[in-house]
Amino acid sequence: MPLHNIDTSQLMVVEALGGTREVRARLTDLGFTPGTPIAILSRSHESVIVKVRGSRIMLNNSLACNIKVK
């Protein structure tokens, strides 16, 4: 399930990354790797704030849809 479809306060685990090679590399640099737990802290119509590896990161929905979680 894409990250941008998850409700706030849910703890999930990154399953896979999609998108172009550059998008996957950027998400990996930000700490989104398969098996990493993440939590949705808040969301708006255009973005989502997640906690990953102790950091809070804001992603726009088009980037967040490349993160598949379970």
C-alpha atoms as a printed R data frame, in Angstrom:
   type eleno elety resid chain resno      x      y       z
1  ATOM     1    CA   MET     A     1  0.000  0.000   0.000
2  ATOM     2    CA   PRO     A     2  1.426  3.452  -0.872
3  ATOM     3    CA   LEU     A     3  2.460  5.617   2.063
4  ATOM     4    CA   HIS     A     4  0.182  8.512   1.080
5  ATOM     5    CA   ASN     A     5 -2.884  6.270   1.689
6  ATOM     6    CA   ILE     A     6 -2.030  5.474   5.336
7  ATOM     7    CA   ASP     A     7 -3.850  7.139   8.247
8  ATOM     8    CA   THR     A     8 -2.086  9.329  10.802
9  ATOM     9    CA   SER     A     9 -0.636  7.605  13.907
10 ATOM    10    CA   GLN     A    10 -0.150  4.239  12.226
11 ATOM    11    CA   LEU     A    11  3.208  2.515  12.579
12 ATOM    12    CA   MET     A    12  4.202  0.830   9.312
13 ATOM    13    CA   VAL     A    13  7.275 -0.809   7.772
14 ATOM    14    CA   VAL     A    14  8.760  0.160   4.411
15 ATOM    15    CA   GLU     A    15  8.210 -2.733   2.019
16 ATOM    16    CA   ALA     A    16  9.608 -1.368  -1.260
17 ATOM    17    CA   LEU     A    17 10.492  1.832  -3.104
18 ATOM    18    CA   GLY     A    18  9.165  2.753  -6.524
19 ATOM    19    CA   GLY     A    19  9.790  5.497  -9.023
20 ATOM    20    CA   THR     A    20 12.810  6.322 -11.105
21 ATOM    21    CA   ARG     A    21 16.338  5.443 -10.054
22 ATOM    22    CA   GLU     A    22 16.843  9.039  -8.907
23 ATOM    23    CA   VAL     A    23 13.666  8.976  -6.783
24 ATOM    24    CA   ARG     A    24 14.646  5.663  -5.163
25 ATOM    25    CA   ALA     A    25 18.146  7.005  -4.461
26 ATOM    26    CA   ARG     A    26 16.735 10.173  -2.861
27 ATOM    27    CA   LEU     A    27 14.327  8.203  -0.664
28 ATOM    28    CA   THR     A    28 17.144  5.881   0.388
29 ATOM    29    CA   ASP     A    29 19.307  8.895   1.264
30 ATOM    30    CA   LEU     A    30 16.464 10.155   3.477
31 ATOM    31    CA   GLY     A    31 16.409  6.814   5.358
32 ATOM    32    CA   PHE     A    32 13.543  5.021   3.636
33 ATOM    33    CA   THR     A    33 14.875  1.504   3.126
34 ATOM    34    CA   PRO     A    34 12.967 -1.794   3.097
35 ATOM    35    CA   GLY     A    35 12.376 -3.080   6.614
36 ATOM    36    CA   THR     A    36 12.574  0.374   8.238
37 ATOM    37    CA   PRO     A    37  9.690  1.271  10.587
38 ATOM    38    CA   ILE     A    38  7.988  4.607   9.924
39 ATOM    39    CA   ALA     A    39  5.093  6.515  11.476
40 ATOM    40    CA   ILE     A    40  2.755  9.059   9.913
41 ATOM    41    CA   LEU     A    41  2.791 12.155  12.156
42 ATOM    42    CA   SER     A    42  0.495 14.432  10.147
43 ATOM    43    CA   ARG     A    43 -0.850 15.013   6.696
44 ATOM    44    CA   SER     A    44 -2.372 17.701   4.535
45 ATOM    45    CA   HIS     A    45 -3.868 17.682   1.054
46 ATOM    46    CA   GLU     A    46 -0.424 18.126  -0.499
47 ATOM    47    CA   SER     A    47  2.063 16.494   1.880
48 ATOM    48    CA   VAL     A    48  2.722 14.048   4.683
49 ATOM    49    CA   ILE     A    49  5.096 14.277   7.658
50 ATOM    50    CA   VAL     A    50  6.645 10.982   8.703
51 ATOM    51    CA   LYS     A    51  9.030  9.879  11.407
52 ATOM    52    CA   VAL     A    52 11.808  7.666  10.101
53 ATOM    53    CA   ARG     A    53 15.014  6.701  11.922
54 ATOM    54    CA   GLY     A    54 14.379  9.353  14.594
55 ATOM    55    CA   SER     A    55 13.909 12.205  12.102
56 ATOM    56    CA   ARG     A    56 10.780 14.004  10.950
57 ATOM    57    CA   ILE     A    57 10.572 14.373   7.196
58 ATOM    58    CA   MET     A    58  7.958 16.118   5.072
59 ATOM    59    CA   LEU     A    59  7.245 14.574   1.682
60 ATOM    60    CA   ASN     A    60  4.873 15.810  -0.983
61 ATOM    61    CA   ASN     A    61  2.221 13.270  -1.966
62 ATOM    62    CA   SER     A    62  3.800 12.570  -5.357
63 ATOM    63    CA   LEU     A    63  7.033 11.482  -3.640
64 ATOM    64    CA   ALA     A    64  5.237  9.643  -0.824
65 ATOM    65    CA   CYS     A    65  3.332  7.492  -3.321
66 ATOM    66    CA   ASN     A    66  6.667  5.866  -4.259
67 ATOM    67    CA   ILE     A    67  7.026  4.365  -0.769
68 ATOM    68    CA   LYS     A    68  5.173  1.059  -0.370
69 ATOM    69    CA   VAL     A    69  4.460  0.033   3.234
70 ATOM    70    CA   LYS     A    70  2.941 -2.926   5.050
